[in-house]
């Protein structure tokens, strides 16, 4: 028996409020399967899906899911199934899931799959418990099959940041690793190379005993 999702109070984020912004270059482009009749259009939609899920601006060979791409091009699966497959892929697991805590993974997935930031810490805790009890795949299904996802993106729209009133887009500011991971990696690089005060003082004493040769050229004066 799985633990039900804990209750949390949604905060009034900007995506829950009707907007009256004037379209600009910051307005996200919406990619829909029904708007992609040509091969080049479907290629752009696939690229948009990779960029949204992996938050990368270059599709590397390691990220590519050829089977999912082929099925989407042949209309055998929907965009929602394509996004689901990317989030469940081994590449996403290795790049994101295995290098972050559950709280961090929840934050990343809400931004990339639902197009919004977590409401509060209570929501992060509630979904992190789902990851621990249901596993990664079932957590992805819970987001992709949620009413929030279907009401905003449906079956054939690539998820996008639904509203933005300040800052940069999620896929430009969300690093792959959290602060604690980067700090750990940075500390390991300099492990054993920390200089103590006594060691520095000892070096200074040794330097004072060195005789530095006079390298300044001498000027000879000749009397005529």
ABEGO torsion letter per residue (X at the ends): XBBBBBBBBBBBBAAABBBABBBBAABBBBBBAAABABAAAAAAAAAAAAAAAAGBABBBAAABBAAAAAAAAAGABBAAAAAAAAAABAAAAAAAAAABBAAAAAAAAAAAAAGBBBABAAAAAAAAAAAAAAEAAAAAAAAAABAAAAAAAEAABBBBBABBABEBBAAAABBABBAAAAAAAAAAAABGABBBAAAAAAAAAAAAABBBBBABBBBBBBBX
